Amino acid sequence: MSKTLLLTFLSLTTIALAKTEYTGGKYLGKDIITNLDVNDLESGKTYEFFFEGVENSLGNPWYIPVTVIKGNEPGKRFLINSGVHGNELNPILTTYKLKEKLNPKDIKGTVTIVHGMNVPGLLNNNRGYTFGGTSENTSDLNRQMNAGKTTNSDQKYSTLVWNNLLSKNADKVIDLHTSGRGSQFPLFVYADFRNPDIKKMAELTGADIVKMDNGENGSVETSFVQMGVPSITFELGSSETQEALIVERATNGVINNLIYWDNLTGKEVDPKTKTFYGNSWSRVRAEKGGFVENKVKVMDQVKKDDVLFIQYDSFGNIVKEYKSPNDGVVASVKDYPYSEPGDSLGRVIEYDKNDKDQILK
């Protein structure tokens, strides 16, 4: 075989074996892909892709922005995901700040950053996937990531993202979130401490609180854990807002992980934070309707029966005092004062010595 024919054959073989699939089109000047495999990308480069998701009600695809930073040296694949819930905005800014600090020359292996997975939710400031047309329903993508269903648009969306973007490109995962709408939250981690690598990932974040937690089926975190990939959920304060200090601390927490797991050269950042480790929490719910005054704030240490919230009727008469169900630390408080029966007012986290289900610190 001639040298020319051999080179042609090898070139065609490489193309045939390539797993990152390009549509051949561009969106906002960026290549559109339908499948990502970071292993076949050229080393020493930063890539900006739009991942093509399910089509919307107009027949046009949703496009998810993805950055892949591939170093010159081989190494593990680290995935940072954000925006599974569309009203959680601190994570989006954190991915931008993180990207500013990363250069291929300092990277081993790959760092993949998803800058807002739930595009229809982000556009509508909704926690869930937002359906088009006349539907007013939403769907929580973080409960169906690995379900493999494709009947409805939300199912097809999450299945495409899981199968073709996330699941094949990670040896370690940090999934960035915030609290739900209407509550204040610290820098917080959910982590399955039965896995020592996950335990270390949580410690490296410098979070205010780490909850030792077995996870939620269908979430990004647990879907990866179930397939043997260490993963944590990193909660960055409150939703629908920007919190500069939280974003800075979260960025440092991710950087610490990249350095420790040998994806990034550099020195770890000292978080200067004393982390509270808990494995059980109690939620305090409103029993009546009326205006609720918070008597505590996030990260306050409380004792059992301390007053957490006071509720007033329309005339300013006290109708209920809500007390702490246990000793612990205030993990969240409601930030909108009017409440109806059943509304969550806050949560108190504790370390339960009788919980043998986790490997504890």
C-alpha positions as CSV (number, residue, x, y, z in Angstrom):
1,M,0.0,0.0,0.0
2,S,1.4,3.4,-0.9
3,K,2.1,6.0,1.7
4,T,-0.7,8.2,0.3
5,L,-3.2,5.4,0.5
6,L,-2.1,4.4,4.0
7,L,-2.6,8.0,5.3
8,T,-6.0,8.2,3.6
9,F,-7.0,4.9,5.2
10,L,-5.8,6.0,8.6
11,S,-7.6,9.3,8.3
12,L,-10.9,7.6,7.3
13,T,-10.5,5.1,10.2
14,T,-9.9,8.0,12.6
15,I,-13.1,9.7,11.4
16,A,-15.0,6.5,11.7
17,L,-13.8,5.9,15.2
18,A,-14.4,9.5,16.3
19,K,-17.2,9.5,18.9
20,T,-17.9,13.3,19.2
21,E,-20.6,13.8,16.6
22,Y,-21.0,17.1,14.9
23,T,-24.1,18.2,13.0
24,G,-21.9,20.2,10.6
25,G,-23.8,23.3,11.6
26,K,-23.0,26.2,13.9
27,Y,-25.1,28.2,16.4
28,L,-23.8,31.7,17.4
29,G,-20.5,30.7,15.7
30,K,-20.0,27.6,17.8
31,D,-20.0,24.0,16.6
32,I,-23.2,22.0,17.3
33,I,-22.7,18.5,18.6
34,T,-25.2,15.7,19.3
35,N,-22.7,13.5,21.2
36,L,-19.6,14.3,23.2
37,D,-16.7,12.0,23.9
38,V,-13.8,14.0,25.3
39,N,-11.4,11.2,24.7
40,D,-11.2,11.9,20.9
41,L,-10.7,15.7,21.2
42,E,-7.3,17.1,20.4
43,S,-5.2,17.9,23.5
44,G,-4.1,21.3,24.6
45,K,-7.2,23.2,23.5
46,T,-10.4,24.8,24.9
47,Y,-13.6,23.8,23.1
48,E,-16.9,25.6,23.1
49,F,-19.8,23.6,21.9
50,F,-23.6,23.8,21.8
51,F,-25.0,20.4,22.6
52,E,-28.2,19.8,20.6
53,G,-31.1,18.7,22.9
54,V,-34.7,17.9,22.1
55,E,-36.7,20.1,19.8
56,N,-39.1,22.6,21.3
57,S,-42.7,23.3,20.3
58,L,-41.6,25.4,17.3
59,G,-39.6,22.5,16.0
60,N,-36.2,24.1,16.8
61,P,-33.7,22.3,19.1
62,W,-32.6,23.6,22.5
63,Y,-28.9,24.3,22.6
64,I,-26.9,23.7,25.8
65,P,-23.5,25.5,26.1
66,V,-20.6,23.2,27.0
67,T,-16.9,24.0,27.5
68,V,-14.3,21.3,27.3
69,I,-10.8,22.2,28.5
70,K,-8.3,19.4,27.5
71,G,-4.8,19.5,28.8
72,N,-1.6,18.4,27.0
73,E,-1.0,15.7,29.6
74,P,-3.3,12.7,30.1
75,G,-5.4,12.5,33.1
76,K,-8.9,11.9,34.6
77,R,-12.1,13.5,33.3
78,F,-13.7,16.0,35.7
79,L,-17.3,17.2,35.0
80,I,-18.9,20.3,36.5
81,N,-22.6,20.5,35.7
82,S,-25.0,23.4,36.4
83,G,-28.5,24.6,35.8
84,V,-30.4,21.4,36.2
85,H,-32.9,23.6,37.9
86,G,-33.6,26.7,35.8
87,N,-34.0,29.3,38.6
88,E,-30.6,28.5,40.3
89,L,-28.3,31.2,39.1
90,N,-25.2,31.3,41.4
91,P,-24.1,28.0,39.7
92,I,-24.1,29.6,36.2
93,L,-21.9,32.5,37.3
94,T,-19.6,30.0,39.1
95,T,-19.0,28.1,35.9
96,Y,-18.0,31.4,34.2
97,K,-15.6,32.3,37.0
98,L,-14.2,28.8,37.0
99,K,-13.6,28.8,33.3
100,E,-11.7,32.1,33.6
101,K,-9.2,30.4,35.9
102,L,-8.5,27.4,33.7
103,N,-6.0,27.1,30.9
104,P,-5.2,23.9,28.9
105,K,-1.5,24.3,29.8
106,D,-2.3,23.8,33.5
107,I,-4.8,20.9,33.0
108,K,-4.2,17.2,33.1
109,G,-7.0,15.2,31.4
110,T,-10.2,17.1,30.8
111,V,-12.5,19.5,32.6
112,T,-16.0,19.6,31.1
113,I,-18.3,22.4,32.2
114,V,-22.0,22.5,31.4
115,H,-23.1,26.1,31.6
116,G,-26.8,25.6,32.3
117,M,-28.3,22.2,31.4
118,N,-32.0,23.1,31.7
119,V,-32.3,25.8,28.9
120,P,-36.1,26.0,28.8
121,G,-36.2,26.3,32.6
122,L,-33.5,29.0,32.6
123,L,-35.4,31.0,30.0
124,N,-38.5,30.9,32.1
125,N,-36.9,31.3,35.5
126,N,-38.5,28.0,36.5
127,R,-37.0,25.3,38.6
128,G,-38.3,22.5,36.4
129,Y,-38.1,21.8,32.7
130,T,-40.7,24.1,31.1
131,F,-43.0,22.6,28.4
132,G,-44.0,24.6,25.4
133,G,-47.4,25.3,23.8
134,T,-50.3,25.6,26.2
135,S,-48.9,23.4,28.9
136,E,-48.3,25.0,32.3
137,N,-46.6,22.0,33.7
138,T,-42.9,21.7,34.7
139,S,-40.8,18.6,35.3
140,D,-37.9,18.1,37.7
141,L,-35.0,16.8,35.5
142,N,-33.0,16.0,38.6
143,R,-35.3,13.0,39.4
144,Q,-35.1,11.3,36.0
145,M,-31.6,11.7,34.6
146,N,-30.9,8.0,34.1
147,A,-34.5,6.8,33.6
148,G,-34.0,6.2,29.9
149,K,-37.6,7.3,29.1
150,T,-38.3,9.2,25.8
151,T,-42.1,9.6,25.6
152,N,-42.4,13.2,26.6
153,S,-40.1,16.1,25.7
154,D,-38.7,16.4,29.3
155,Q,-37.9,12.7,29.3
156,K,-36.3,12.9,25.9
157,Y,-34.3,16.0,27.0
158,S,-32.9,14.4,30.1
159,T,-32.2,11.1,28.4
160,L,-30.3,12.8,25.5
161,V,-28.3,14.8,28.0
162,W,-27.5,11.8,30.2
163,N,-26.6,9.4,27.4
164,N,-24.8,11.7,25.0
165,L,-23.3,14.4,27.1
166,L,-22.8,13.6,30.8
167,S,-22.5,9.9,31.6
168,K,-19.6,9.0,29.3
169,N,-17.4,11.9,30.1
170,A,-16.7,11.8,33.9
171,D,-14.5,10.2,36.4
172,K,-15.4,12.8,39.1
173,V,-18.5,15.0,39.1
174,I,-19.7,18.2,40.9
175,D,-23.3,19.1,40.2
176,L,-23.9,22.8,41.2
177,H,-27.3,23.8,42.6
178,T,-28.9,26.3,45.0
179,S,-31.8,26.1,47.5
180,G,-35.3,26.1,46.1
181,R,-37.4,29.3,45.6
182,G,-38.2,31.3,48.7
183,S,-35.5,30.1,51.1
184,Q,-32.0,31.1,52.2
185,F,-29.2,28.6,52.1
186,P,-25.5,28.5,53.0
187,L,-22.7,26.9,51.0
188,F,-23.9,23.3,51.4
189,V,-23.0,19.8,50.1
190,Y,-24.9,16.6,49.8
191,A,-22.5,13.7,49.8
192,D,-22.7,9.9,50.1
193,F,-20.0,9.3,52.8
194,R,-20.1,5.5,52.2
195,N,-17.6,6.3,49.4
196,P,-14.2,7.7,50.7
197,D,-13.5,9.6,47.5
198,I,-16.9,11.4,47.8
199,K,-16.2,12.2,51.4
200,K,-12.9,13.8,50.4
201,M,-14.6,15.8,47.6
202,A,-17.1,17.2,50.1
203,E,-14.3,18.2,52.5
204,L,-12.4,20.0,49.8
205,T,-15.3,22.3,49.0
206,G,-15.0,24.3,52.2
207,A,-18.8,24.3,52.6
208,D,-20.5,25.6,55.6
209,I,-22.5,22.4,56.0
210,V,-22.1,18.9,54.6
211,K,-25.0,16.6,54.8
212,M,-24.0,12.9,54.7
213,D,-26.8,11.7,52.5
214,N,-27.6,8.6,50.4
215,G,-28.9,10.7,47.6
216,E,-32.0,10.9,45.4
217,N,-32.7,8.4,42.7
218,G,-32.7,10.0,39.3
219,S,-30.5,13.0,40.4
220,V,-27.3,13.8,38.5
221,E,-25.3,13.0,41.7
222,T,-26.9,9.7,42.5
223,S,-27.1,8.5,38.9
224,F,-23.3,8.9,38.7
225,V,-22.7,7.3,42.1
226,Q,-24.8,4.3,41.1
227,M,-22.5,3.7,38.1
228,G,-19.4,4.0,40.3
229,V,-18.4,7.6,39.6
230,P,-17.8,9.7,42.7
231,S,-20.2,12.7,42.7
232,I,-21.5,15.4,45.0
233,T,-24.3,18.0,44.9
234,F,-22.8,21.4,45.7
235,E,-25.5,23.9,46.8
236,L,-24.5,27.5,46.3
237,G,-26.7,29.6,48.5
238,S,-30.1,30.9,47.4
239,S,-32.0,30.7,44.1
240,E,-32.9,33.6,41.7
241,T,-30.1,35.9,42.8
242,Q,-26.3,36.6,42.6
243,E,-24.2,36.2,45.8
244,A,-20.7,37.2,45.0
245,L,-19.1,35.7,48.2
246,I,-20.9,32.4,47.7
247,V,-19.8,32.3,44.0
248,E,-16.2,33.0,45.0
249,R,-16.1,30.3,47.7
250,A,-17.8,27.8,45.4
251,T,-15.3,28.5,42.7
252,N,-12.5,27.9,45.1
253,G,-14.1,24.7,46.3
254,V,-14.2,23.3,42.7
255,I,-10.6,24.5,42.1
256,N,-9.5,22.6,45.3
257,N,-11.0,19.5,43.9
258,L,-9.4,19.9,40.5
259,I,-6.0,20.3,42.2
260,Y,-6.4,17.5,44.7
261,W,-7.5,15.0,42.0
262,D,-4.6,16.0,39.8
263,N,-6.6,17.7,37.0
264,L,-5.0,21.1,37.7
265,T,-1.6,22.3,38.8
266,G,-1.5,24.8,41.6
267,K,-2.0,25.2,45.4
268,E,-5.2,24.5,47.1
269,V,-7.1,27.4,48.6
270,D,-7.6,27.5,52.3
271,P,-11.4,27.9,52.8
272,K,-11.0,29.2,56.4
273,T,-14.4,27.7,57.2
274,K,-15.3,25.3,59.9
275,T,-17.7,22.9,58.2
276,F,-20.6,21.4,60.2
277,Y,-21.1,17.7,59.3
278,G,-24.6,16.4,59.8
279,N,-26.6,13.3,58.8
280,S,-30.1,14.1,59.7
281,W,-32.4,17.2,59.6
282,S,-35.8,18.2,60.6
283,R,-38.1,20.5,58.6
284,V,-40.3,23.0,60.4
285,R,-43.6,23.6,58.6
286,A,-46.3,26.2,59.1
287,E,-49.3,24.9,60.9
288,K,-51.4,28.1,60.4
289,G,-51.7,31.0,58.0
290,G,-50.2,34.4,58.6
291,F,-47.0,36.5,58.6
292,V,-43.9,34.7,59.8
293,E,-41.0,36.4,61.6
294,N,-37.6,34.7,61.5
295,K,-36.0,34.7,64.9
296,V,-32.9,32.8,63.6
297,K,-30.7,33.0,60.5
298,V,-28.8,30.4,58.5
299,M,-25.9,28.8,60.4
300,D,-27.2,29.8,63.8
301,Q,-26.6,27.0,66.4
302,V,-29.8,26.2,68.2
303,K,-30.9,24.0,71.1
304,K,-34.0,21.8,71.2
305,D,-37.1,24.0,71.9
306,D,-35.4,27.3,71.0
307,V,-37.9,29.6,69.2
308,L,-37.1,29.7,65.5
309,F,-40.2,31.5,64.0
310,I,-43.2,33.5,65.3
311,Q,-46.4,33.7,63.3
312,Y,-48.9,36.6,63.4
313,D,-52.5,36.9,62.2
314,S,-53.8,39.9,60.2
315,F,-54.0,42.1,63.4
316,G,-50.5,41.3,64.6
317,N,-51.5,38.8,67.3
318,I,-49.2,35.9,67.8
319,V,-50.9,32.7,66.7
320,K,-48.0,30.3,66.8
321,E,-44.4,29.9,68.0
322,Y,-42.3,27.3,66.2
323,K,-39.5,25.7,68.2
324,S,-36.5,23.8,67.2
325,P,-37.2,20.0,67.1
326,N,-33.6,19.2,68.0
327,D,-30.1,20.6,68.8
328,G,-28.3,21.5,65.6
329,V,-27.5,24.2,63.1
330,V,-30.1,26.2,61.1
331,A,-29.6,25.0,57.5
332,S,-32.3,27.1,55.8
333,V,-35.0,29.7,56.5
334,K,-37.9,30.9,54.5
335,D,-37.3,34.4,53.1
336,Y,-40.9,35.3,52.2
337,P,-42.9,36.0,55.4
338,Y,-46.5,35.2,54.4
339,S,-47.1,31.5,54.9
340,E,-50.0,29.0,54.7
341,P,-50.3,25.6,56.5
342,G,-47.8,23.2,55.2
343,D,-45.2,25.8,54.0
344,S,-41.6,25.0,54.9
345,L,-40.3,27.6,57.3
346,G,-36.8,26.1,57.7
347,R,-34.6,23.2,58.5
348,V,-32.3,22.3,61.4
349,I,-29.5,19.8,60.7
350,E,-27.9,17.6,63.4
351,Y,-25.4,14.8,63.7
352,D,-27.2,11.7,64.8
353,K,-24.8,9.3,66.5
354,N,-27.4,6.5,66.1
355,D,-27.3,6.7,62.3
356,K,-25.1,3.7,61.3
357,D,-26.0,4.0,57.6
358,Q,-23.1,6.4,56.8
359,I,-19.3,6.2,57.3
360,L,-19.0,9.3,59.4
361,K,-16.2,11.9,59.8
